Amino acid sequence: MRVLAAMSGGVDSAVAAARAVEAGHDVTGVHLALASAPASLRTGARGCCTLEDARDARRAADVIGIPFYVWDLAERFRVDVVEEFVAEYAAGRTPNPCLRCNEKIKFAVVLDRGLALGFDALCTGHHARLVDAPDGTRSLRRSVDAAKDQSYVLGVLTADQLAAAMFPLGDSTKEQVRAEATARGLAVADKPDSYDVCFIADGDTGRFLRDRLGSAPGPVVDAATGDVLGAHDGAYAYTVGQRRGLGLSRPAADGRPRFVLGISPVSRTVTVGSAAELAVSELVGVRPRWGGSVPAGPLRCAAQVRAHGSVTGCVAELVGDRLQVRLEVPVRGVAPGQTVVLYDGDRVVGSATIEFTVHHPVPA
């Protein structure tokens, strides 16, 4: 097959590309330039998309022996990922930009362009597995390395996208990948992983949002009593479940810690309450996406609402164009804007963006 290998400049994508070559495919490497003004160096292990990353990707391609190109997708990334990220926080929601990048950049723009150019598949360094059934269908599964599993952020992929995807690292641990990179002579073997939000290199999301949304002061209100406990400079700097940095000028009446329960951008109000009030028993998601056939009725499966969060048994049902998920055990701190990914064992069934939640207080 002709394979387009997305090469970020990290160890995972380099080894994935090398494995694709070793498997006999005709591989071409491509680095995605996603920053309009990329920094010359990474800041520690934070961020990506720097000039250094592009050079690392090119050197890896040279060692592997494949053609290499850089695609400038900075404007598309700005509109589809960065601006959406800011808009979601401004609306009181909590987005996952890595998931949106997979959905709107890697497996939309890049995959579509690759197919148009005559490539058969897009290869990435994600830690996830693809399993082909005898009937020709393909399913997305968790990686064998639970600590590095990235099936959650790939949960937005459709069956057609999975059919043209290639994840060579799903059967390996991160330690094995680094050891293989060393054996192959790849200079990125010991390069630190990027983490946090890639376009916020210093990790200060609050400052990033303040620079773009400005000051928008409002009250911090106790949900149970209606008392104003403090003030904030921008509700966008808060997320459901947050405990620290609430700006409380006095304690709640019961003296217990308070957590963010809700955010109202219209009234600029941040509502806080007890840990027990964070518990969510039901959630409703919009824009459902399925990795296979659409369930015909209620589906008993498991739900995950964070990239490395725990899974909870649930019953999921498509009601009109919305996904209703009833959780067997209440989960704390679920925020609108997050993504719920459904699993049947280690198989990804589908996903949806959480629109709202139903709270079910449980003892603290």
Secondary structure as UniProt FT lines:
FT   STRAND          2..6
FT   HELIX           11..22
FT   TURN            23..24
FT   STRAND          26..33
FT   TURN            44..45
FT   HELIX           51..64
FT   STRAND          68..72
FT   HELIX           74..77
FT   HELIX           78..82
FT   HELIX           83..90
FT   TURN            91..92
FT   HELIX           97..101
FT   HELIX           102..110
FT   HELIX           111..116
FT   TURN            117..118
FT   STRAND          121..123
FT   STRAND          128..132
FT   TURN            134..135
FT   STRAND          138..142
FT   TURN            146..148
FT   HELIX           152..154
FT   TURN            155..156
FT   HELIX           159..163
FT   STRAND          165..166
FT   TURN            168..171
FT   HELIX           174..183
FT   TURN            184..185
FT   HELIX           187..190
FT   TURN            198..199
FT   TURN            201..202
FT   HELIX           205..213
FT   STRAND          218..222
FT   TURN            223..225
FT   STRAND          228..232
FT   HELIX           235..237
FT   TURN            240..241
FT   TURN            244..245
FT   TURN            253..254
FT   STRAND          259..264
FT   TURN            265..268
FT   STRAND          269..273
FT   HELIX           275..278
FT   STRAND          279..290
FT   STRAND          299..304
FT   TURN            307..308
FT   STRAND          312..319
FT   TURN            320..321
FT   STRAND          322..332
FT   TURN            336..337
FT   STRAND          339..344
FT   TURN            345..346
FT   STRAND          347..359
//
